[in-house]
Amino acid sequence: MPLTVRDLSESALLERIFPRLARAEAAVVGRGDDAAVLAAPDGRTVISIDTLVQDKDFRLLRENGFATTGYDVGWKCAAQNLSDINAMGARATSLLVSLTLPGETPVEWVEALADGLTDAIEQLGATGCGVIGGDLGGGTEIVVTAAVTGTLEGRAPVLRSGARPGDVVALAGTAGRAAAGLALLESGTDIEDLGEEELGLIATQCRPEPPLEAGPEAARAGARAMLDISDGLIRDAGRIATASSVAIDFDPEALSELARPLRTAGRLLGKSPLEWVLGGGEDHGLLAVFGPEITLPPRFTAVGSVSAGTPRVTVGSQAPASIGWDHFAH
């Protein structure tokens, strides 16, 4: 029988987790005390928080036999939180992680989660970031919550409210891949029947790769507005439009290029790849708005434009059919 969380004390479980976690350079006092202490060189701290809930944000086992590993959940937890800091033009400095675990959770699953956290931090390029502490508790389902801090390194934060008429809307990273991967998982298609391209989409759903260097680069280049695409291109662009009191129009040709790598999966499932591009957000790409006089940073591609008018988002001046993810509508 595999060792489970119920078989260990809290201290014993932490002894297995701590050695697997990356350390934070900014920690003056790290994990092990009642609270951690972080250095804030320019006197400001950027902070965000996000949660993954079993059977809402991930499923441990699907009907087609695909298992979501602890490593996948740890990676995704780190990626989505690091992406929020990236969207402010900041660099992540630390993570605080709270775990709620049923007693029957295998210890190796929890250890793999810690490995996923550390590998995501290191492989995504969050240099100097690490896990400085958190909390352990029991419950009926697995819940992983992480709070992330970051530093602006002396720069002004890039908000959602700075877009102006005439600006260029640009994207760093991918869009629609994670949504296509989720659709493949939920279709019940046997994993062994999928090709390399489709498996790559599933990999993006399980282990997204937000472009973490793009946020600070955009801030240095003079981005006027920016956000992490977590709930879909249309829904999140609408947040910039509302905050900035402008209208945003996406270029259909640019969106068609984003949809091109999703066409095989679309044919397999009888779905429109464009819907995944417009409504899928878990790639954690970065949407930014730049003045027309600014040369876009290398990681960004122009995908739309800003105009005056009632806050709205259109595609080729037409209202889109897909609007994105709503946590309380699914």
N, C-alpha and C positions, 0 to 999 in steps of 0.2 A: 504494500500500500504506500502511495506517495505521502511524504510529509506534508501536512496541511497547517494553515495558520493556527487552527485550534490546538495543535500539538506544541506550540511554542508560546512563551511569555512575550509581552510587548518588547522587553529589553532584548530577548534572544532574537526576535525578528529584526529589530533595528540593527543588531550586530551583523546580520547577514546583508542588510541593505546599505548601510553607511559606506563600507569599503568600495561599493560599486558606483558611488555618486561622484560626479565632477565637483571640484571645489571652486568657490568664487573668489576671484582676486580682490574684489571690493570688500570682502568680509573682514571686519576688524575683530569681531567675535562670531565664530561660526556655529555649526550645529553642536548640540550637547548641553546648552544652557536653556533657560526658560524663553529666551528670545535671542535673536541674532542682532549684531550691530554692523551696519554698512557705512562705508565712507561715501560721502557725496561731494566730490571735489568742487563742483560749481554751485553748490548749495541747493540744487534741485534734484528731485527723484521722480522718474516716470514710473507709473505702476498700473498693472492691469491684472485681471483674474478671469479664469475660465474653468469650466467643469465638463467632465466626460462621465456619463451615466450609463451603466450596463443596460442593454436592450433599448436605449434611447439613442445613444451616440455610438455604440458598438455592440455587437452580439458575439458571445463567446464561441458559439457553434451554429452554423447554418445548415439548412436541409441538404445542401449539396456537399456537406462534409468539410467546408472551409472553416478553419478555426482562427479566431482572432487571438493572437498571442499577447502575453504581457508585454513583450518587446514592442509590438505594434502600438499598444495603448500608451506606453511610456514615450515612444517617439512622437506620436500624434499630440500628446499632452504638451511636450516641449515645443513642438513646431507651431502649434496654434497660439501659444502664449508668446513665444519669441516674435512671431509675426506681428502681433499687436504693438510691441515695442518698436519694431521696424517701421511700422506705419506712421509713427510720430517723428521719424527721422532720427531715432535714438539707437543706442547700442545696449543690449541686455546685459545686466550685471549679476542677477541672482534669481533663483526660483525657490519658493516655499511650496511644498507639496503635502496635501492632506489626502490620506487614503482611508476609505471605508471598505472593510473587507468581511464577507461572510466567513464563518469559521472553517468551512470546507474548501476555501481557496487554497490551491497547492502553493507551497512556499516557493517552488521553482518558478511559478507564474509571477509572483511578486518580485523575485530576484531578476527575472527577465525584464519586468517593467523598469526597474532601476537601471538596468543595462541600456534599455531603449532611451530613457531620459538622457543618460550620459552620452551615448553615441550620437543622438540627434544634436545635442549642444555642440559637440566637437565637429561632427561632419557637416553640419549646416553653417559652421563658421562663426558661432557665437563665442568668440575668443574671450576668455576671462570670466565667462558666466559659469555658475555652478549652483548646486542645491545646498542651501544654507540651513534647512530645517523643515519642519512641518508637523504633521499630526497623524496618529494612527487610531482607528476606531473600528468597532464591529457594526455590522448591519446586515440587511437581507439581500443586498445587491452591491456590486462593486461600484464605487464612486471615486473618481480621481479629480481633485481640484488643485489647481496650481495658481499661485500669485507670482507675478514676475515683475522685477524692478529693472530700471534702465537709466542710463545717463545720456544727456543731450550733448555732453562734451563742449559746452559753451554756446551751442547753437540754439536758435529759437525753435520751439516745437512746431511741426507742420500740422495744422488743424484741418478740419473738413470745411471750414467756412471761408476760405480765401479765394475760391474760384471766381474769375471775372469773365464777362463776355469777350469773345475773341481768343480765349485760351485754348490750348491743346490738351486733350485727354489722352493719357498714355498708360500702357500696361507693362509691368515687369513680371516675369514668371509665366505660368500657363493658366488656362481657364477651361473648365469642363472635363478635364481628365479624371479628377476624383469622382465627379458625379457619374461619369460613364462607368468607372470602376464599380461604384456602388450599385448601379443598375445591373451590371453583370452578376454581382454577388447575389442580388435579390431576385434575379431571374430564375435561379435554381439550376442554371447551366452547369454541367459537370466541369470542374476546373481542368481536368485532364483533356477536355475537348477544346480548350482555348489555345490560341496561338500566342506567340511572344508579345505581339502588340497589345492584345487584350489583357494579358497578364501584367503588362506594364501599367495599364490603366488601374488595375486592382492595386498594384503597388503604390500608385499615387494616392489612392483612397486610404490605404493603411499607413503609409509613411510619406506624407506630403513634404515637399521641399521648397519652402518659401525662400525667395531671393533676399536673404538677410543683408547683403551688402548694398542692395539697391536703395533702401530707405535713407541711410546717411548720405549716399551719393546724390539722391534726389534733393535732399535738404541743402546740401552744399551747392547744388546747381541752381537753387532758387525755386523749388516747387512751391506752389501757392496753396495747394490742398492735397490731401493724401489719406488713403485708408487701406486696411487689409480687406481683401475680398473673402469674407467668411460665409456670407449668406447669398451669394450670387451677384453677378456683374450688374444686373438691372437694379436689384434691391439696394445694393451698396452704393452704386452711382447715384441712386435717388437720395441717399443720405447726404452726399456732397451737394447735390442740387438744392435740397431743402435747406441745409446749413448755410449755403452761399447765396440763396435766393436767385438761382439761375436755372437755365434749361440745358440739358446735356443730350447730344445726339451722337449715336455710335455709327461708324462707317460700316455698312453691310459687307464690303469687300474685306475689310480688316477682320471682321468677325468670321467670315467664311474661311479665312486662312487659319484662324484658331480652331475651327471645327474640322479642318482637313484630317488631322491625325485620328479623329474619332469616327470616321465614316465606316470603317469595317465593323466596329462595335454597333453602330447605328443600323447597318444592314442586318446584322445578326439578330438584333432585338426588335427590329421594326420601329426604331425611334429616330427622331431628328437630332443629329449631332448639335445643331444650333441651339436647341433647347437646353442641352447640357452646358454649353458655353454661356448662355444668358442666365441660367438659373442655378448653376452649380458653383459652390464657393469654397469647397474644402481643399482646393489646390493651394489656397492662401497666397494667391498672387497679390501684387501691389498696384493699386490704381492711383495715379497721380495727375495733377493738373499743373501745366507749365505755361508761362507767358509765351506768346508767339515768337518773341525775339530770342528765346532760349534754345540752345542746341540740346536735344534730349540726351541724357546720360546713356552710355552704351547698352545697358540692360533694358531700356524702355523702347516700346514701339507705339507709335501714334495709332489710336483706335477711335478717336472721336473729337468732338469740338464742343465749346461752351458758347451759349448765346443768352441774350437777355430774354426775360419772359417768366411766366409762371413756372415754379419749380416742377420739372417733369423729366422723364428719360424716354427717348425715342430711338428707333433704329431706322436710319434712312428716312427720318421725319415721320415714321409710322409708330403707333403704340405697339409695344411687344406683347406677345401672347404669354411669355413666361416672366414671372416677376421675382422668383427666388424663394429661399427657405424662410419659413416662419416657425419658430420653436414650438408655438402653441397651436399651430394649425396642422401638425403632423402627428 
